């Protein structure tokens, strides 16, 4: 009679209850080759798995090897659900971006623990320093979610500075500075600026791509400081930042960075300064001006103008629109004078525009004020027959006093000044007696007008100085007071360049420039700055304001 092994093995399994017995029963079935493993019950399978794990563990311990289970750090993300030693730098970047976008503090903490405690400097093929920078920026972005995120940022910045100082990228440092400014941590922002974005040594080659990148991001960081503090009505720190930018301008020129490469946010900085200045004028902003190294200008926008004119210019319309709107809020034709007695009260600074007939004085006045017809322009030489006084930023309602004689209460703005358009010399179709009267008036005006601060002498950039220009220079050299700035303005510079206005940046020939310099030197005004302008392409408008501000500050 044969033995029913199948029956016997089933019976044995039913009788065994421990893990060891269950596994023995399994081996009985396998030895008889009458057992199909798919028919094992769940308790039997689990018992077998546990026994195999235990046997493997015992074997490792006998060989002196103890298996270390990999640590896993769980994330909320379905895409990157956990971080392990096998995670890549790209995984960490994706996790940081997600936590920042969703303000997921839990994931941020997990990422911080992983990057700062679980991996060493070799993680991500040496990119751990950059990952720490990204982590710091994300933590600063989420600072409103609690102090823990700021602590994460501080520790990440410190580890990065300590362990990766030689490999820190300027772009990362700039991003960290903007993050610190977000949480109003100005002290640490300046510290990072000084430690990580300091200028190269004096003997270093600043034209290398590495130093250009460093200088560029230093500029961006300081621009962020200026912009943020203007918009937050903290003008002292903003003006300090603008002063730093002004000092950086020549270095930017030297290292070869162009306006297009920098793409500076001048328009935004100007808008912030204008907003801050508006609050200052209406009295809603109280300013602590006790800082010994920062003196606030009469208009905060002038601090931005100083920085802007020290940098390469791309003659941007949006930037100048913001600048002119901030500096010229109101304009008014005040009076026309033909003698010193007819001049208005000397209660503010004055900038005068002189030059031969039809050289473009009225067009230049309109250009710098961003007005279409403040000064009347004509193709007929000599149209201007008197000293025309245009008041800039006089008190609101002043036109009623001028037109009707009615008194209007209030005061002119602190940066109010006069722009004076005088008659042209040379080709004006007027009697010689009239021409001489203008000349005598101009000589007396330059010598005795106490509020005169700037003289703009306009010379045609196509031809250079003629006899009349020489006479004007001679008169100015003999009578100009020391506190008056004399500026030579070469007009119509676009006429020397072929091409559309968009790309026409203007120029003058070497012969014309040499002639201007030589004439100025002979008439004792050889140190005068020279500006190229064009009312057609708007060239030189910001440079004009660089000197016109002297009248506003008088």
SVG drawing of the C-alpha trace seen along z (x, -y; Angstrom):
<svg xmlns="http://www.w3.org/2000/svg" viewBox="-6 -150 56 152">
<polyline fill="none" stroke="black" stroke-width="0.4" points="0.0,0.0 1.6,-3.4 2.2,-6.4 0.2,-9.5 3.1,-12.0 1.0,-14.9 -1.5,-14.2 1.2,-13.6 2.9,-17.0 -0.3,-18.9 -1.0,-17.2 2.4,-18.2 2.0,-21.8 -1.3,-22.0 0.3,-20.6 3.3,-23.0 2.6,-26.5 6.0,-28.1 8.0,-29.9 10.6,-27.1 8.1,-24.3 6.4,-26.1 9.7,-26.4 10.5,-22.7 7.1,-21.8 8.0,-23.9 11.3,-22.0 9.4,-18.7 7.2,-19.7 10.1,-20.9 12.0,-17.7 9.2,-15.5 8.7,-17.9 5.0,-17.6 4.6,-21.1 3.7,-24.2 5.1,-27.4 2.2,-29.5 -0.1,-27.5 1.7,-28.6 -0.5,-30.5 0.4,-34.1 1.6,-33.1 3.8,-30.5 5.4,-32.9 6.1,-35.5 7.6,-32.9 10.0,-31.8 11.0,-35.4 11.8,-36.1 13.9,-33.0 15.9,-33.9 16.6,-37.4 17.7,-36.0 20.0,-33.5 21.5,-36.2 22.1,-38.4 23.7,-35.6 26.0,-34.9 27.1,-38.5 27.8,-38.7 29.9,-35.5 32.0,-37.1 32.5,-40.2 30.2,-42.4 27.3,-44.3 24.9,-45.6 24.0,-49.3 20.5,-50.1 20.3,-53.2 18.6,-56.1 15.7,-57.6 14.2,-61.1 10.6,-61.2 9.3,-64.1 5.7,-65.2 6.5,-65.2 5.3,-62.4 8.1,-63.1 10.9,-63.0 9.4,-61.1 12.6,-60.6 16.3,-61.5 18.9,-58.9 22.6,-58.5 21.7,-57.5 19.8,-60.7 21.3,-63.0 22.0,-66.8 19.2,-67.2 16.8,-65.4 17.7,-67.9 17.3,-70.9 13.8,-69.7 12.9,-69.1 14.1,-72.6 12.2,-74.3 9.0,-72.4 9.3,-73.3 9.9,-76.9 7.1,-77.2 4.7,-75.5 6.1,-76.9 6.5,-73.4 8.5,-73.8 8.5,-70.1 10.3,-69.3 12.7,-72.2 13.7,-70.8 14.2,-67.3 16.3,-68.7 18.3,-70.8 19.0,-67.7 20.0,-65.7 22.4,-68.3 23.9,-69.5 24.0,-66.2 23.7,-63.1 26.1,-63.8 29.6,-65.1 31.4,-67.5 31.7,-64.9 27.9,-64.7 26.6,-65.7 30.1,-65.6 31.2,-68.6 28.0,-70.7 27.0,-70.6 28.1,-74.2 25.8,-75.4 23.0,-73.2 23.5,-74.9 23.2,-78.3 19.9,-77.3 18.7,-76.0 19.6,-79.3 17.8,-81.3 14.7,-79.1 14.8,-79.3 15.0,-83.1 12.1,-83.2 10.0,-81.3 11.1,-83.4 7.5,-84.3 6.8,-80.7 8.8,-80.9 12.2,-81.4 13.3,-77.8 13.7,-78.7 16.0,-81.6 18.1,-79.3 18.3,-76.9 19.5,-79.7 22.0,-81.0 23.5,-77.5 23.6,-76.8 25.4,-80.1 27.9,-79.4 28.7,-75.9 29.0,-77.2 31.4,-79.9 33.5,-77.6 33.8,-74.6 33.3,-76.0 34.9,-79.5 37.2,-78.8 34.3,-77.6 31.5,-80.0 29.8,-81.5 29.1,-85.3 25.6,-84.5 24.8,-82.5 26.2,-85.2 24.0,-87.8 20.9,-85.6 21.7,-85.2 22.1,-89.0 18.7,-89.6 17.2,-87.0 18.7,-88.7 17.3,-92.0 13.9,-90.3 14.0,-89.7 15.5,-93.2 18.8,-91.7 20.9,-94.5 23.9,-93.7 24.4,-90.2 23.7,-91.4 26.6,-93.8 28.7,-91.2 28.1,-88.7 28.8,-91.5 32.1,-92.3 33.2,-88.7 32.0,-87.0 31.7,-89.8 34.7,-92.0 36.5,-93.7 39.6,-92.0 43.0,-93.2 44.5,-96.3 47.1,-94.3 44.5,-91.8 43.4,-91.6 39.8,-92.7 39.1,-92.0 39.0,-88.2 35.6,-86.6 35.7,-85.5 36.3,-89.1 33.8,-90.5 31.2,-88.1 32.2,-89.1 31.9,-92.8 28.6,-92.4 27.0,-90.6 28.4,-93.0 26.7,-95.8 23.5,-93.8 23.6,-93.3 24.2,-97.0 21.4,-97.9 19.1,-95.6 20.1,-97.4 19.3,-100.8 16.0,-99.8 14.6,-98.0 15.5,-100.7 14.1,-103.5 10.8,-101.6 10.8,-100.9 11.3,-104.7 14.8,-104.2 16.7,-106.8 19.9,-106.9 20.9,-103.3 19.6,-103.7 21.7,-106.8 24.7,-105.0 24.2,-102.2 24.0,-104.7 27.3,-106.2 28.8,-102.7 27.5,-102.3 29.0,-105.7 32.4,-104.5 31.9,-101.3 31.2,-103.0 34.8,-103.6 35.7,-100.0 32.8,-98.8 34.2,-100.9 37.7,-99.5 36.7,-95.9 34.9,-96.2 31.3,-95.6 28.7,-97.2 25.3,-98.6 23.7,-95.8 25.6,-93.2 24.7,-94.8 21.1,-95.6 20.8,-97.7 17.4,-98.3 17.8,-102.1 14.2,-102.8 13.0,-100.9 15.6,-102.4 14.6,-105.9 10.9,-105.1 11.7,-104.0 13.8,-107.2 11.0,-109.3 8.4,-107.6 10.6,-108.1 11.2,-111.8 7.5,-112.4 6.9,-111.2 9.8,-113.3 8.3,-116.5 4.8,-116.0 6.2,-115.5 4.9,-111.9 8.5,-110.5 10.7,-111.3 14.3,-110.9 17.2,-110.4 20.0,-112.3 22.5,-111.7 24.7,-109.4 28.0,-111.2 29.1,-109.6 25.8,-110.1 24.4,-113.5 21.0,-113.4 20.6,-115.5 17.8,-118.0 16.1,-115.4 16.9,-111.7 16.8,-110.9 20.0,-112.9 21.9,-110.1 20.6,-107.6 21.6,-110.0 25.1,-110.2 25.4,-106.4 23.7,-106.1 26.0,-108.7 29.1,-106.9 28.1,-103.7 28.0,-102.9 24.8,-104.3 22.4,-102.7 20.3,-105.9 17.2,-104.0 13.9,-105.9 12.2,-104.1 15.0,-105.1 15.0,-108.7 11.2,-108.9 11.4,-107.9 14.3,-110.3 12.7,-113.4 9.3,-112.7 11.0,-112.6 13.2,-115.7 10.8,-117.9 7.4,-117.6 6.1,-121.1 7.4,-123.6 6.3,-127.2 7.4,-130.0 8.1,-132.7 9.3,-135.8 11.3,-137.2 14.1,-139.6 16.1,-142.0 18.1,-143.5 19.2,-142.6 16.3,-144.6 13.9,-142.3 15.2,-139.1 13.1,-137.4 14.0,-137.4 17.3,-135.6 15.7,-133.0 16.9,-129.7 19.7,-128.3 19.9,-128.9 21.2,-127.0 21.7,-129.1 21.9,-127.8 24.0,-130.0 25.3,-129.6 25.1,-131.0 21.8,-131.2 20.1,-128.0 22.5,-125.8 19.7,-124.0 19.2,-125.7 15.5,-125.5 15.4,-122.0 17.9,-121.0 15.8,-122.7 12.8,-120.6 14.8,-117.5 16.2,-117.6 12.8,-118.5 11.1,-115.8 8.7,-118.4 7.7,-119.0 7.2,-122.7 8.4,-124.2 10.9,-126.4 9.7,-127.6 11.8,-126.2 12.1,-127.7 14.2,-127.1 14.6,-130.9 17.8,-132.0 17.3,-134.6 13.7,-133.7 14.6,-133.9 14.7,-137.7 15.1,-137.8 16.4,-135.8 13.5,-133.3 13.2,-132.1 11.5,-128.7 10.7,-127.7 11.1,-124.0 9.2,-122.6 7.8,-125.9 4.9,-125.8 1.6,-124.4 -0.6,-127.2 2.3,-129.5 1.0,-130.0 -2.0,-132.0 0.5,-134.4 2.4,-134.8 -0.7,-135.1 -3.1,-137.0 -1.1,-138.4 -3.1,-136.5 -1.3,-135.3 -1.1,-131.5 0.0,-130.2 2.7,-127.6 6.4,-127.2 8.5,-126.1 10.0,-122.6 13.5,-122.3 14.9,-121.3 13.3,-124.2 15.5,-126.1 15.4,-128.3 16.4,-127.2 17.4,-130.2 17.3,-130.2 19.2,-133.2 19.2,-134.8 21.5,-133.2 24.6,-135.0 26.1,-135.2 23.4,-134.7 20.4,-136.3 18.8,-138.9 18.8,-141.7 20.4,-145.1 24.0,-145.4 22.8,-147.6 20.5,-144.9 23.2,-142.3 25.6,-144.4 22.9,-144.9 22.5,-141.1 26.2,-140.7 26.5,-143.4 23.5,-141.8 25.1,-138.4 28.5,-139.7 26.8,-141.4 24.5,-138.4 27.5,-135.9 29.5,-138.2 26.8,-139.5 23.9,-137.0 24.4,-135.5 22.2,-132.4 23.9,-131.4 25.3,-127.9 25.7,-126.3 26.6,-127.6 25.9,-125.3 27.7,-126.6 26.2,-124.9 28.4,-124.4 27.5,-122.7 29.1,-119.3 29.3,-119.2 31.5,-122.3 33.1,-123.0 33.5,-126.5 33.4,-129.6 34.3,-133.2 31.2,-133.8 31.9,-130.7 35.4,-131.9 34.1,-135.3 31.7,-133.6 34.5,-131.4 36.7,-134.4 34.0,-136.3 33.2,-133.3 36.9,-132.8 37.3,-136.4 34.1,-136.9 32.8,-133.5 32.8,-133.2 34.5,-130.2 31.2,-128.7 29.8,-128.5 30.2,-125.3 31.0,-125.8 30.0,-122.9 30.6,-122.6 27.8,-120.9 28.3,-119.6 24.9,-119.5 23.6,-117.6 26.0,-114.8 23.6,-112.4 24.2,-114.3 27.7,-112.8 26.5,-109.2 24.5,-107.4 21.8,-105.0 18.5,-105.0 18.0,-106.8 17.7,-103.6 21.3,-102.7 22.7,-106.2 24.7,-107.1 26.3,-110.1 30.0,-111.2 32.1,-114.2 35.2,-114.1 38.7,-114.3 39.3,-117.6 36.2,-119.2 37.1,-117.8 40.7,-119.0 39.5,-122.4 37.1,-122.6 39.8,-121.6 42.3,-124.0 39.8,-126.9 38.8,-126.2 42.4,-126.0 43.3,-129.4 40.4,-131.1 41.2,-129.7 38.3,-127.2 40.3,-124.2 39.1,-122.0 35.4,-122.3 33.6,-118.9 32.4,-118.2 29.1,-116.5 27.8,-115.0 24.0,-115.6 21.3,-115.2 17.7,-116.3 16.7,-113.8 18.1,-110.7 18.0,-112.1 21.7,-111.5 23.3,-113.1 20.2,-113.9 21.3,-112.1 24.8,-113.7 23.1,-117.1 21.3,-116.4 24.6,-115.5 25.5,-119.2 22.1,-120.8 21.6,-119.4 24.0,-122.1 21.3,-124.6 18.7,-122.6 21.0,-122.2 21.9,-125.9"/>
</svg>
